[in-house]
């Protein structure tokens, strides 16, 4: 059960870290509002749930799949607008970007409070996501946790395919390796940046949609995961998809197992100290990609 709890935490961290790895690893932007884009996806699912159960109850059993797609589109569109209206003016100014995205996160949190209230909300999940199954008498595995892991696997494969098997993914990787040469050969690096940021925020929206199956959503729900998400990206190695996966798995399982043998806070401290020690020996992360300066 501790191993499965670690896998559930791994799924949430990986979904969050995939989007952040694209933004931070490919663009070098420290997006402190990434958690709020996750919350935006979660609130989108809640809104879809409310509308379906009010106006189209016959769709209650199938709306959730479409709500995940809508959450991706809503969060991605919001990310596109944020990059166009704010981030693009602050490139090569990391401190200003840090402060701007922090301010954006506060604005989004207040917007959630004004729109949905300060109390946490939960969508009505379809019946096929409820309950659990027992492979043995001592193990009880919730169906929603299995669904989140399946969604994480599917999205990870989709991101890998996009990054390494599509023309836009090729342009994104070319831009991060050598922006000047990419522009010289005709790549619109500004548009690539905008689409990259939108993609990362859209994936965060999917993470928020998945989060609604295992927890309630509040205005500050996204900020609870932002530190662990940055830790996953830095520890795995920026720009490395495989490093992000390995780091999320190691941190999630480490926190789950350490939390079982130690007090909850002490378990997290022990994992953090281990990560700090490894980063002292390998500051570029576990699997750092070679990037031209």
C-alpha positions, 0 to 999 in steps of 0.5 A: 500500500505504501508503494501504491501511495508512492505511485499515486504521488508520483503520478501527480508530481509527474503530471505537474513536472512535465509542464514545468519541465517544458517551460523551465527546461526549454525556455528557462522561465521560472514560472511560479504561477504554474500551480495556479494553472493546475488549479485552473484545470481543476476548477474547469472540471468542477465547472463542467461537472456543475453544468452537466449535472444541472443541464445535461444529467444524461452525460454524467457518466462520460463528461469527465473525459471531455472535461480533461480535454477542456481543462487542457485547452483552457489552461493552455489558452490562459498560458498563451495569453500570459506569455504574450501579455507578460512573459515575452517582455521579460526574457533574459531578466530572470528576477523580473520573471520570477516576481512577475509570475509570483504576482500572476499567481496571487492574482489568479488565486484571488480570481479563484476566490472571487469566482468560486469562493474560499472553500474547497470544491469537488466535482461529482465524479462518474461512477466508474471512477468510484470504488476500489478493487482488492488483488489480495485481502490486505491490499485495497487499490482505489480505481481513481488512483489507477486512472490517474496513473494511466492518464500519466502514462498516456500523457508522458508518451504523448509528450515524448512523441510530440517532443521527438517525433513532430516538427514543432517539437524539433523546432522547440529543441532547436530553439533551446539549443541555439536560438540565434541559429534557429532564427537564422534558418527561418524558425519563428522563435517568438511563436515557438516560445508562446506555444511552448509556454501554452503547452506547459500550462495546458499539461498543468491543466490536465494535472489539475483535472487528474487532481480532482479525482483524489482531492478537493480544489481550493484557491491555493491548491496549486501552490502546495505542489509547486516546490516539490514540482520545481524540485523534481525538474531540477533534480532530474535535470532541466530539458531532460524528459527521462530525468523528470520521470526518474526524479518524480518516481524517486522523490515520490517513493522516497517520501512515501517510504520515509513517511511510513518509517518516520514522522511525516515532516521528518520523512520529507526532510530526510528526502530533501537532505538526500537530494541536496547531497546528490545535487552537491555532487552533480549540480546539473541534475541526474540526466542533464541534456547537452545544451550549447551556450 
